[in-house]
């Protein structure tokens, strides 16, 4: 009996070794097909698309047979618009533009997030306008970028602090315009994302005050393309994700070099990125929390009458998980 058990144990062990070798071989298998050209639109003023920049700089895209063309836009919202217009094949974008467009169209798909969460958006006020608490915002001139994650952050901030958006004057500005506006005194408060907040604080000095939020909202950043591109390039998407997973691993093991690369591309002082870097969770994934974020924002859109729709879209219809499930199954945590 003992000998039979021993034989079974040895067989299982040998199978385990074989599977491990096969898995390792599959992971290290090099792409030998033709190089394909892919264009991707990114927000060129923030750290959110860092994995894309790292994958490009370290040659991971080329290793997967991808000649990547990176096009920079002011916001992820603009990059998504460029995708819809056919300017780029893929874009990186935060959750709010995904939700706002889901009420208008169903011809686009998220196939991964490359940033699971970040304390990315903040509320900055001028101290000389007698602002030291959230309640002091009433009657002030407030700027944000409408239709972005900063706009959603502002709305949740107002709700949790029992404030009414009708009690302030809202100004729609691009991120870099907000920095100038608050520094020049044209607005009293801005809701914006990093590193714009950092730049504004540096210019304002002791006149800057970041108001506490305690919101719990963490920005996500996703890879989005039109359905037709996803349907016609399923193998290509797998290779894109493989390159980004390599970048994720590199970022976790090479903090200094990663910051140097991002600093050079964004033309931002290294000290700024060094200060912010650890607040970002750069990870290729598709999680249930991401799905919940989309649903919560959709409720806000409807409740705030930012859309004429009355029902929340089924966001499972906007997510393509097959590619990520094929290359890193544990990264897909959405019940489907």
Secondary structure, 3 states (H helix, E strand, C coil): CHHHHHHHHHHHHHHHHHHHHHHHHHHHCCCCCCCEEEEEEEECCCCCCHHHHHHHHCCHHHHCCEEEEEEEECCHHHHHHHHHCCCCCEEEEEHHHHHHHHCCCCCEEEEEEEECEECCEEEEEEHHHCCCCHHHHCCCEEEECCCCHHHHHHHHHHHHCCCCHHHCEEEECCHHHHHHHHHHCCCCEEEEECCHHHHHHHHHHHHEEEECCCCCCCCCEEEEEEHHHHHHCHHHHHHHHHHHHHHHHHHHHCHHHHHHHHHHHHCCCHHHHHHHHHHEECCCEEEHHHHHHHHHHHHHHHHCCCCCCCCCCCHHHHECCHHHHHHCHHHEECCC
